[in-house]
Amino acid sequence: MKYALVLILAGLLMSCKSDQDLRTLIHDEIAKSSAKTFYPSQDVIGPYCPAVKAGPLLFVSGQVGIDPQTGNFAGDDIESQTKQALMNMTSILTKADFDSSDVVQCSVYLKDMKDFQRMNLIYGGFFAENKYPTRTTVEVSNLPRNARIEISAIAYKSK
């Protein structure tokens, strides 16, 4: 990315007539490369954004197993909540023009580590076999609205 920026700048430098033109050009190119895009939602409870794109990276906030149509958990079991959390994450990825193949890292928060095997069966089905993202899974004492699982993600997509 740095090399592409250098090549673009080098090509544009030739067209600059003054130092001020050059400064403006460099400022504009740096601003473009560091721009952030926010993907807000009225459905969130609290001061956060479901996703923020910074350059080629998309940071997806933790998703729990709440069905957006009903506002309730998809079910009381780990399988239902895992599936819904991943569907919620997929919906956010899609809004940002990403998909599950772009996910490079997930963090999974389980209320009970005994649910790991059952969660893992559902989780594995959302990603291409042998192209799974890196993952951290931890047990936590509690989650929002007493959820059984929360999943956050980082996705990468080259331009």
Secondary structure as a PSIPRED ss2 file (coil, helix, strand):
# PSIPRED VFORMAT (PSIPRED V4.0)

   1 M C   1.000  0.000  0.000
   2 K H   0.000  1.000  0.000
   3 Y H   0.000  1.000  0.000
   4 A H   0.000  1.000  0.000
   5 L H   0.000  1.000  0.000
   6 V H   0.000  1.000  0.000
   7 L H   0.000  1.000  0.000
   8 I H   0.000  1.000  0.000
   9 L H   0.000  1.000  0.000
  10 A H   0.000  1.000  0.000
  11 G H   0.000  1.000  0.000
  12 L H   0.000  1.000  0.000
  13 L H   0.000  1.000  0.000
  14 M C   1.000  0.000  0.000
  15 S C   1.000  0.000  0.000
  16 C C   1.000  0.000  0.000
  17 K C   1.000  0.000  0.000
  18 S C   1.000  0.000  0.000
  19 D H   0.000  1.000  0.000
  20 Q H   0.000  1.000  0.000
  21 D H   0.000  1.000  0.000
  22 L H   0.000  1.000  0.000
  23 R H   0.000  1.000  0.000
  24 T H   0.000  1.000  0.000
  25 L H   0.000  1.000  0.000
  26 I H   0.000  1.000  0.000
  27 H H   0.000  1.000  0.000
  28 D H   0.000  1.000  0.000
  29 E H   0.000  1.000  0.000
  30 I H   0.000  1.000  0.000
  31 A H   0.000  1.000  0.000
  32 K H   0.000  1.000  0.000
  33 S H   0.000  1.000  0.000
  34 S C   1.000  0.000  0.000
  35 A C   1.000  0.000  0.000
  36 K E   0.000  0.000  1.000
  37 T E   0.000  0.000  1.000
  38 F E   0.000  0.000  1.000
  39 Y E   0.000  0.000  1.000
  40 P C   1.000  0.000  0.000
  41 S C   1.000  0.000  0.000
  42 Q C   1.000  0.000  0.000
  43 D C   1.000  0.000  0.000
  44 V C   1.000  0.000  0.000
  45 I C   1.000  0.000  0.000
  46 G C   1.000  0.000  0.000
  47 P C   1.000  0.000  0.000
  48 Y C   1.000  0.000  0.000
  49 C C   1.000  0.000  0.000
  50 P C   1.000  0.000  0.000
  51 A E   0.000  0.000  1.000
  52 V E   0.000  0.000  1.000
  53 K E   0.000  0.000  1.000
  54 A E   0.000  0.000  1.000
  55 G C   1.000  0.000  0.000
  56 P C   1.000  0.000  0.000
  57 L E   0.000  0.000  1.000
  58 L E   0.000  0.000  1.000
  59 F E   0.000  0.000  1.000
  60 V E   0.000  0.000  1.000
  61 S E   0.000  0.000  1.000
  62 G E   0.000  0.000  1.000
  63 Q E   0.000  0.000  1.000
  64 V C   1.000  0.000  0.000
  65 G C   1.000  0.000  0.000
  66 I E   0.000  0.000  1.000
  67 D C   1.000  0.000  0.000
  68 P C   1.000  0.000  0.000
  69 Q C   1.000  0.000  0.000
  70 T C   1.000  0.000  0.000
  71 G C   1.000  0.000  0.000
  72 N C   1.000  0.000  0.000
  73 F E   0.000  0.000  1.000
  74 A C   1.000  0.000  0.000
  75 G C   1.000  0.000  0.000
  76 D C   1.000  0.000  0.000
  77 D C   1.000  0.000  0.000
  78 I H   0.000  1.000  0.000
  79 E H   0.000  1.000  0.000
  80 S H   0.000  1.000  0.000
  81 Q H   0.000  1.000  0.000
  82 T H   0.000  1.000  0.000
  83 K H   0.000  1.000  0.000
  84 Q H   0.000  1.000  0.000
  85 A H   0.000  1.000  0.000
  86 L H   0.000  1.000  0.000
  87 M H   0.000  1.000  0.000
  88 N H   0.000  1.000  0.000
  89 M H   0.000  1.000  0.000
  90 T H   0.000  1.000  0.000
  91 S H   0.000  1.000  0.000
  92 I H   0.000  1.000  0.000
  93 L H   0.000  1.000  0.000
  94 T H   0.000  1.000  0.000
  95 K H   0.000  1.000  0.000
  96 A C   1.000  0.000  0.000
  97 D C   1.000  0.000  0.000
  98 F C   1.000  0.000  0.000
  99 D C   1.000  0.000  0.000
 100 S H   0.000  1.000  0.000
 101 S H   0.000  1.000  0.000
 102 D H   0.000  1.000  0.000
 103 V E   0.000  0.000  1.000
 104 V E   0.000  0.000  1.000
 105 Q E   0.000  0.000  1.000
 106 C E   0.000  0.000  1.000
 107 S E   0.000  0.000  1.000
 108 V E   0.000  0.000  1.000
 109 Y E   0.000  0.000  1.000
 110 L E   0.000  0.000  1.000
 111 K C   1.000  0.000  0.000
 112 D C   1.000  0.000  0.000
 113 M H   0.000  1.000  0.000
 114 K H   0.000  1.000  0.000
 115 D H   0.000  1.000  0.000
 116 F H   0.000  1.000  0.000
 117 Q H   0.000  1.000  0.000
 118 R H   0.000  1.000  0.000
 119 M H   0.000  1.000  0.000
 120 N H   0.000  1.000  0.000
 121 L H   0.000  1.000  0.000
 122 I H   0.000  1.000  0.000
 123 Y H   0.000  1.000  0.000
 124 G H   0.000  1.000  0.000
 125 G C   1.000  0.000  0.000
 126 F C   1.000  0.000  0.000
 127 F C   1.000  0.000  0.000
 128 A C   1.000  0.000  0.000
 129 E C   1.000  0.000  0.000
 130 N C   1.000  0.000  0.000
 131 K C   1.000  0.000  0.000
 132 Y C   1.000  0.000  0.000
 133 P C   1.000  0.000  0.000
 134 T E   0.000  0.000  1.000
 135 R E   0.000  0.000  1.000
 136 T E   0.000  0.000  1.000
 137 T E   0.000  0.000  1.000
 138 V E   0.000  0.000  1.000
 139 E E   0.000  0.000  1.000
 140 V C   1.000  0.000  0.000
 141 S C   1.000  0.000  0.000
 142 N C   1.000  0.000  0.000
 143 L C   1.000  0.000  0.000
 144 P H   0.000  1.000  0.000
 145 R H   0.000  1.000  0.000
 146 N H   0.000  1.000  0.000
 147 A C   1.000  0.000  0.000
 148 R C   1.000  0.000  0.000
 149 I E   0.000  0.000  1.000
 150 E E   0.000  0.000  1.000
 151 I E   0.000  0.000  1.000
 152 S E   0.000  0.000  1.000
 153 A E   0.000  0.000  1.000
 154 I E   0.000  0.000  1.000
 155 A E   0.000  0.000  1.000
 156 Y E   0.000  0.000  1.000
 157 K C   1.000  0.000  0.000
 158 S C   1.000  0.000  0.000
 159 K C   1.000  0.000  0.000
